[in-house]
Amino acid sequence: MISPVAENINFNVQSGELVALVGTNGVGKSTLLRTLSGIQPKLSGEILLHNTLLSSYKSNQLAKSLSIVLTEGIPTKNLSVLEVIALGRQPYTNWIGSLSSKDIDVVKTILNDTGLNELQDKKCYQLSDGQFQRVMIARALAQDTSLILLDEPTTHLDIYHKAYVLKMLKNIVKTTTRSIVFSTHEIGLALQLCDKIVILQKEKSIFGTPEELIKQEVFSDLFGSDLISFDPQTASFKIN
C-alpha cells in the first residue's frame, strides 16, 4: 500500500531564484525532489514546468529542461572530472555520444566557472567530498537546463565548504537565468543566501522569503522540541 509522506505542498519557483527545501529528517525532502524530477510518480496534484505538465514532457525534452543531482552520486568514481562533467551533454550528443565543438566549449566554460580546471584530469575517487560535490553540480550545469534540483549538496562537508557550495549556487542563479531548488539541513545558511524557502511538514508546506518566514515565526515550531529554539534577531537556532 502506498501512503503519502507529506501533503498539501504548494510552491512556485521563478527564473533566477535559489530555493531551499528544509524540514525534519524523514519528512520527505528527497522524495519530493525525486517526484518533481519525474523519477518517481506523484500520488496526486500537478507539477508544472514552464507552465506545462511535467508528465507531458518526452524524456529527451525533459533532460534539456531539468537536471537533478541525487545523493547517490555516480555508479563509478573511476571516471575523470572532465568525463563526468561531459556526461551532462548527453541530451545534446548524437547516438554514439560524440561531443561537438559546442559541447566541448560548454564543458570548458563550466570547468572554469566552478573552479575545477586544475582537477579536470583527476579521477573522482581521488577527490575530497567538497570537490566531488562541485563536480556533480558542474555536470548538472553542463546539461544546460533552466531548473536544477539538488538533494543535500552540502552533506558531509565542513562549514567552510558548505558555505562555499551554497555561495557558488547563489552566484549561478545571479549570473544566469537558471533556478535551483535544493534540500538542506543548513537552515542558517539558507536564511542568509536563499531567495525563497519551502518548509516541508507532514500535513502542509510553508513557502516564502526568509524575511516573511521569520516574521511568521514558523521556525520556532519547526522541530517542536524544548531542546532547540529559534532566535529571530540572529536568524539562527540555539540550544536551550
C-alpha positions as CSV (number, residue, x, y, z in Angstrom):
1,M,0.0,0.0,0.0
2,I,1.3,3.4,-1.0
3,S,0.8,6.2,1.6
4,P,1.8,9.9,1.4
5,V,4.9,11.1,3.2
6,A,3.8,14.8,3.1
7,E,0.7,16.5,1.8
8,N,-0.6,20.0,0.7
9,I,2.7,21.0,-0.9
10,N,2.3,24.2,-3.0
11,F,5.1,26.5,-4.1
12,N,6.5,28.1,-7.3
13,V,10.0,28.9,-8.5
14,Q,10.8,31.8,-10.7
15,S,13.7,32.2,-13.1
16,G,17.0,33.1,-11.3
17,E,15.9,32.0,-7.8
18,L,17.7,29.9,-5.3
19,V,15.1,28.0,-3.2
20,A,15.9,25.8,-0.2
21,L,13.7,22.8,0.8
22,V,14.0,22.3,4.6
23,G,12.3,20.1,7.2
24,T,13.0,17.5,9.8
25,N,14.6,14.1,9.0
26,G,12.2,11.7,7.2
27,V,9.7,14.4,6.2
28,G,10.1,13.7,2.5
29,K,12.6,16.2,1.1
30,S,14.4,13.7,-1.1
31,T,11.1,12.1,-2.1
32,L,9.7,15.4,-3.2
33,L,12.8,16.2,-5.3
34,R,12.6,12.8,-7.0
35,T,8.9,13.4,-7.6
36,L,9.5,16.9,-9.0
37,S,12.0,15.5,-11.4
38,G,9.7,12.7,-12.6
39,I,11.9,9.9,-11.3
40,Q,9.0,8.6,-9.2
41,P,5.3,9.2,-9.8
42,K,3.3,11.7,-7.8
43,L,0.3,10.5,-5.8
44,S,-1.9,13.5,-6.6
45,G,-1.8,17.1,-7.7
46,E,0.0,18.7,-10.6
47,I,3.7,19.5,-11.4
48,L,4.2,22.2,-14.0
49,L,7.5,23.1,-15.7
50,H,7.3,26.3,-17.8
51,N,3.5,26.1,-17.4
52,T,3.4,22.7,-19.0
53,L,2.5,19.5,-17.2
54,L,5.7,17.6,-16.3
55,S,4.0,14.3,-17.4
56,S,3.6,15.7,-21.0
57,Y,7.4,16.1,-21.5
58,K,9.2,13.4,-23.5
59,S,12.3,12.1,-21.8
60,N,14.9,13.9,-24.0
61,Q,12.9,17.1,-23.9
62,L,12.8,16.9,-20.1
63,A,16.5,16.3,-19.9
64,K,17.1,19.6,-21.7
65,S,14.8,21.5,-19.2
66,L,15.5,19.9,-15.8
67,S,18.6,18.3,-14.2
68,I,18.9,16.6,-10.8
69,V,21.8,15.6,-8.6
70,L,20.9,12.9,-6.0
71,T,22.9,11.8,-3.0
72,E,23.8,8.5,-4.7
73,G,26.3,10.3,-7.0
74,I,27.6,8.3,-10.0
75,P,27.8,4.5,-10.4
76,T,31.6,4.6,-10.7
77,K,34.2,7.1,-9.5
78,N,36.8,5.8,-11.8
79,L,35.8,8.5,-14.4
80,S,37.8,11.7,-14.5
81,V,36.3,15.1,-13.6
82,L,36.2,16.0,-17.3
83,E,34.4,12.8,-18.2
84,V,31.8,13.2,-15.5
85,I,31.0,16.8,-16.5
86,A,30.9,15.8,-20.2
87,L,28.1,13.4,-19.3
88,G,25.9,16.4,-18.7
89,R,26.0,17.0,-22.5
90,Q,24.3,13.6,-23.2
91,P,20.9,15.1,-24.2
92,Y,22.6,17.1,-27.0
93,T,25.0,14.5,-28.4
94,N,24.4,12.1,-31.3
95,W,23.5,8.5,-30.9
96,I,27.1,7.4,-30.2
97,G,27.6,10.2,-27.7
98,S,30.3,12.2,-29.6
99,L,30.9,15.7,-28.3
100,S,30.7,18.5,-30.8
101,S,32.9,21.6,-30.6
102,K,30.0,23.4,-28.9
103,D,29.7,20.6,-26.3
104,I,33.5,20.9,-25.6
105,D,33.2,24.7,-25.2
106,V,30.4,24.3,-22.8
107,V,32.4,21.8,-20.7
108,K,35.4,24.1,-20.7
109,T,33.3,27.1,-19.6
110,I,31.8,25.0,-16.7
111,L,35.2,23.8,-15.6
112,N,36.3,27.4,-15.3
113,D,33.1,28.7,-13.7
114,T,33.2,26.0,-11.0
115,G,37.0,26.3,-10.3
116,L,37.7,22.7,-11.5
117,N,40.2,23.4,-14.3
118,E,43.1,22.1,-12.3
119,L,41.2,18.9,-11.3
120,Q,39.8,18.0,-14.7
121,D,42.2,15.0,-15.3
122,K,41.8,13.6,-11.8
123,K,39.7,10.5,-11.1
124,C,36.7,11.2,-9.0
125,Y,37.8,8.7,-6.3
126,Q,40.8,11.0,-5.8
127,L,38.7,14.0,-4.9
128,S,37.6,15.3,-1.5
129,D,33.9,15.3,-0.7
130,G,33.7,19.1,-1.4
131,Q,35.4,18.7,-4.7
132,F,33.2,15.8,-5.8
133,Q,30.1,17.9,-4.9
134,R,31.3,20.6,-7.2
135,V,31.9,18.1,-10.0
136,M,28.3,16.8,-9.7
137,I,26.9,20.3,-9.7
138,A,29.1,21.1,-12.7
139,R,27.7,18.1,-14.6
140,A,24.2,19.5,-13.9
141,L,25.3,22.9,-15.2
142,A,26.7,21.3,-18.4
143,Q,23.3,19.8,-19.0
144,D,22.2,23.4,-19.6
145,T,18.8,23.2,-18.0
146,S,16.6,26.1,-16.7
147,L,15.9,24.2,-13.5
148,I,18.4,22.3,-11.3
149,L,17.3,20.1,-8.4
150,L,20.0,19.2,-5.8
151,D,19.5,16.7,-3.0
152,E,21.5,17.8,0.1
153,P,24.5,19.2,-1.9
154,T,26.4,20.0,1.3
155,T,26.2,16.6,3.0
156,H,29.5,15.5,4.7
157,L,31.1,18.9,4.2
158,D,32.7,21.1,6.8
159,I,31.2,24.6,7.5
160,Y,33.6,26.3,5.1
161,H,32.8,24.1,2.2
162,K,29.1,24.1,3.0
163,A,29.2,27.9,2.6
164,Y,31.4,27.7,-0.4
165,V,29.0,25.4,-2.3
166,L,25.9,27.4,-1.4
167,K,27.7,30.6,-2.3
168,M,28.5,29.1,-5.6
169,L,24.9,28.2,-6.2
170,K,23.8,31.7,-5.3
171,N,26.3,33.1,-7.8
172,I,25.0,30.7,-10.5
173,V,21.4,32.0,-10.2
174,K,22.5,35.6,-10.0
175,T,24.6,35.4,-13.2
176,T,22.3,33.2,-15.2
177,T,18.5,32.7,-15.7
178,R,18.7,29.2,-14.1
179,S,16.7,28.3,-11.0
180,I,18.0,26.0,-8.3
181,V,16.0,24.1,-5.7
182,F,18.0,22.1,-3.1
183,S,17.2,20.2,0.0
184,T,19.3,21.0,3.1
185,H,19.7,20.8,6.8
186,E,21.7,24.1,6.8
187,I,18.8,26.3,7.6
188,G,21.1,29.1,8.9
189,L,22.9,29.3,5.6
190,A,19.7,29.0,3.6
191,L,18.3,32.0,5.5
192,Q,21.3,34.1,4.5
193,L,21.6,33.1,0.9
194,C,18.2,31.9,-0.5
195,D,15.6,33.9,-2.2
196,K,12.8,31.6,-1.0
197,I,12.4,28.7,1.4
198,V,10.0,25.8,1.5
199,I,9.4,24.4,4.9
200,L,8.1,20.8,4.4
201,Q,5.9,19.3,7.0
202,K,3.8,16.2,7.0
203,E,0.4,17.9,6.7
204,K,1.4,21.1,5.0
205,S,4.2,23.2,3.5
206,I,5.0,26.8,4.2
207,F,6.6,28.9,1.4
208,G,8.1,32.4,1.4
209,T,11.1,34.6,1.6
210,P,13.4,34.2,4.6
211,E,12.2,37.6,5.9
212,E,8.5,36.5,5.6
213,L,9.0,33.2,7.3
214,I,11.0,34.8,10.2
215,K,8.1,37.3,10.7
216,Q,5.6,34.5,10.7
217,E,7.7,32.8,13.5
218,V,7.4,29.4,11.7
219,F,10.9,28.3,12.6
220,S,10.1,28.4,16.3
221,D,7.8,25.4,15.9
222,L,9.8,23.6,13.2
223,F,11.4,21.0,15.5
224,G,8.7,21.0,18.2
225,S,11.3,20.5,20.9
226,D,12.3,22.2,24.2
227,L,15.9,21.5,23.3
228,I,16.2,23.8,20.3
229,S,14.8,27.4,19.9
230,F,15.0,29.9,17.1
231,D,16.2,33.4,17.6
232,P,14.6,35.8,15.1
233,Q,17.1,38.5,15.9
234,T,20.1,36.5,14.7
235,A,18.1,34.2,12.4
236,S,19.7,31.1,14.0
237,F,18.9,28.1,16.1
238,K,20.2,27.8,19.6
239,I,20.4,25.1,22.2
240,N,18.3,25.9,25.3
